[in-house]
Amino acid sequence: APSLENGLLNIELVREVPEALKPRKIEIGATDSNVQRLEKVAA
């Protein structure tokens, strides 16, 4: 919310990060079936 104090305009901004841009966790030690599936998607 903007405010005016002592002749200065203060504006507070909120940065909303979309869910698609948020960091994701990828578990290490996936099974071989997961690796094969990812290779098929990438091909």
C-alpha positions in Angstrom: 0.0 0.0 0.0 1.4 3.4 -0.9 2.0 6.0 1.9 3.1 9.6 1.9 5.4 10.5 4.8 7.4 13.7 5.1 6.8 14.4 1.4 8.2 11.0 0.4 6.0 8.5 -1.4 6.7 5.0 -0.3 5.3 2.1 -2.3 5.6 -1.5 -1.2 5.7 -4.1 -3.9 5.1 -7.8 -3.6 6.7 -10.2 -6.1 4.5 -13.2 -6.8 6.4 -16.1 -8.4 4.2 -18.4 -10.5 4.2 -22.1 -9.4 5.9 -23.1 -12.7 8.9 -20.8 -11.9 9.4 -21.9 -8.3 12.4 -24.2 -7.6 11.6 -27.9 -7.5 13.2 -30.8 -5.6 14.3 -33.8 -7.6 15.1 -36.9 -5.6 18.5 -38.5 -6.2 18.6 -42.3 -6.6 15.7 -42.7 -9.0 15.0 -46.2 -10.3 16.0 -47.3 -13.8 12.4 -47.2 -15.0 12.2 -43.5 -14.3 15.4 -42.9 -16.3 14.0 -44.8 -19.3 10.8 -42.8 -19.2 12.6 -39.5 -19.1 14.7 -40.5 -22.1 11.6 -41.4 -24.1 10.0 -38.0 -23.3 13.2 -36.1 -24.3 13.5 -38.0 -27.7 
